[in-house]
Amino acid sequence: MSLSLYDLTVPNYLQTLGAVSGFLKKGAAFCEEQGIAPDEIVQARIVDDMLPFSFQIASIAQHSLGAVEGVQGGACYPPKDPGTHDYASLLKLVDDARAGLEKVTPDALNDREGKDVIFHLGERQLPFTAENFLLSFAFPNFYFHATTAYDILRARGVKLGKADFLGRMRMKM
C-alpha cells in the first residue's frame, strides 16, 4: 500500500483539529463552571516571553488549512493573529479550518507533489517542495502549537487528558 501526500496530511490534520475543537469546548465549559471569562484565556501564556493562546490557535489554523492552501498556491506565510480574537472566534477559526480541509480532494493535493512552495518569513524566503513543506515545516509547527494551546489550558486548570489531545483515532473497524 502506498501513501499519498493527502493520506499523510489531511486525515492527521482533521484528527487533531477535531481534538483542538474538543479541548477548546472543554475550556469554555471550565470557564463557565469556574466563573472565569473565557476571554481571559485568550491572552494567557505559560511564560511571559511566549506568544499568547490566541496566537497558538491562529497558528494551528495556519499550519493546517493555511499550509494546504499555501501548497496549492505555491506560497505560504506565517499565521496572523491580529490580537482581536475572543474565545468564540478562536473556536470558529479551528472549525473553519476543519471545514476547509474536509473540502480538499486527494487529487488537488497529490497533484502538487514535487512542486515548489515558498514560505515567506519577512524578508526571507524558505524554498520547499510541497511534501517537504508539509511534512518537515507545517506539521511540526501544527503539533507544536496544538500542544502549547493544550498546555495553556491545562496550566489554567482545565481537566484534560491525553485522549483529549489525541482526538478521534482512525482505528480498524
C-alpha positions in Angstrom: 0.0 0.0 0.0 1.4 3.4 -0.9 0.5 6.5 0.9 -0.1 9.7 -0.9 0.6 13.3 0.3 -3.1 13.7 1.0 -3.1 10.4 3.1 -0.1 11.6 5.1 -1.5 15.0 5.9 -5.2 15.8 5.7 -6.6 13.0 7.9 -4.0 13.8 10.5 -4.9 17.5 10.4 -8.6 16.6 10.7 -8.0 14.3 13.7 -6.0 16.9 15.6 -8.3 19.8 14.7 -11.2 17.8 16.0 -9.3 17.3 19.2 -8.4 21.0 19.4 -12.1 21.9 18.9 -13.0 19.4 21.7 -10.5 20.8 24.2 -11.5 24.4 23.4 -15.1 23.5 24.2 -13.9 21.9 27.5 -12.0 25.1 28.2 -15.1 27.2 27.6 -17.2 24.9 29.9 -14.5 25.1 32.6 -14.6 28.9 32.4 -18.3 28.9 32.8 -18.2 26.4 35.8 -15.5 28.5 37.5 -17.0 31.9 36.7 -14.0 32.9 34.6 -14.4 35.0 31.5 -13.2 32.8 28.6 -11.5 35.8 27.1 -9.1 35.8 30.0 -7.6 32.7 28.4 -7.1 34.4 25.0 -4.1 36.3 26.2 -2.8 33.5 28.5 0.7 32.3 28.3 2.8 29.6 30.1 5.7 32.1 30.5 5.8 35.8 29.9 8.0 35.8 26.9 5.9 33.4 24.8 3.1 34.3 22.4 -0.4 34.1 23.8 -3.1 31.4 23.5 -4.7 33.3 20.6 -1.5 33.0 18.6 -1.3 29.3 19.3 -4.8 28.8 17.9 -4.2 31.0 14.9 -1.1 29.0 14.2 -3.0 25.7 14.3 -5.3 27.0 11.6 -2.5 28.5 9.5 -0.3 25.4 9.7 -3.2 23.1 8.7 -5.6 24.6 6.2 -3.3 27.6 5.6 -0.5 25.2 4.8 -2.5 23.1 2.4 -3.8 26.3 0.7 -0.2 27.5 0.5 0.9 24.3 -1.2 -1.9 24.6 -3.7 -0.9 28.2 -4.4 2.9 27.8 -4.2 3.3 30.3 -1.3 2.7 30.4 2.4 3.0 33.0 5.1 3.2 33.0 8.9 0.0 33.0 10.9 -1.8 36.2 11.5 -3.1 37.0 15.0 -4.5 40.5 14.9 -4.9 40.4 18.7 -8.6 40.9 18.4 -9.8 37.3 18.8 -12.2 36.4 21.5 -12.6 32.8 22.7 -15.6 32.1 20.5 -13.7 33.4 17.4 -10.8 31.1 18.1 -13.1 28.1 18.2 -14.6 29.3 14.9 -11.1 29.6 13.4 -10.5 25.9 14.2 -13.9 24.8 13.0 -13.4 26.7 9.8 -10.0 25.1 9.2 -11.6 21.7 9.7 -14.4 22.6 7.2 -11.9 23.8 4.7 -9.8 20.7 4.9 -12.8 18.5 4.5 -13.3 20.0 1.1 -9.8 19.3 -0.1 -9.7 16.4 -2.5 -6.9 13.9 -2.7 -6.2 14.8 -6.3 -6.0 18.5 -5.6 -3.2 18.0 -3.0 -1.5 15.0 -4.6 -1.1 16.9 -7.9 1.2 19.3 -6.0 3.7 16.7 -5.0 7.2 17.8 -6.0 6.1 21.3 -6.8 7.7 24.4 -5.2 6.3 26.1 -2.2 7.9 29.2 -0.8 7.4 30.2 2.9 7.7 33.9 3.2 9.1 35.0 6.6 9.6 38.7 6.4 12.4 39.4 4.0 13.4 35.7 4.0 12.1 33.1 1.6 12.3 29.5 2.5 12.1 27.2 -0.5 10.5 23.7 -0.2 8.8 21.1 -2.2 5.2 20.6 -1.3 5.8 17.4 0.6 8.8 18.7 2.4 7.0 21.9 3.4 4.0 20.0 4.8 6.0 17.2 6.5 9.1 19.0 7.8 7.7 22.5 8.4 3.9 22.8 8.6 3.4 19.5 10.6 5.9 20.2 13.3 4.6 23.7 13.7 1.0 22.5 13.8 1.7 20.0 16.5 3.9 22.4 18.5 1.1 25.0 18.6 -1.6 22.4 19.3 0.4 21.1 22.2 1.1 24.6 23.5 -2.6 25.5 23.4 -3.4 22.3 25.2 -0.7 23.0 27.8 -2.0 26.6 28.4 -5.5 25.2 29.1 -4.1 22.6 31.4 -2.0 25.2 33.3 -5.2 27.2 33.8 -6.8 24.1 35.5 -8.9 22.7 32.6 -9.3 19.0 33.2 -7.8 17.5 30.0 -6.1 14.2 29.4 -4.1 12.5 26.7 -7.3 11.3 24.9 -8.4 15.0 24.6 -5.2 15.7 22.7 -5.3 12.5 20.5 -8.8 13.1 19.4 -10.7 10.5 17.4 -8.2 7.9 16.2 -8.7 6.1 12.9 -8.9 2.5 14.2 -9.5 -0.6 12.2 -13.2 -1.5 12.3 
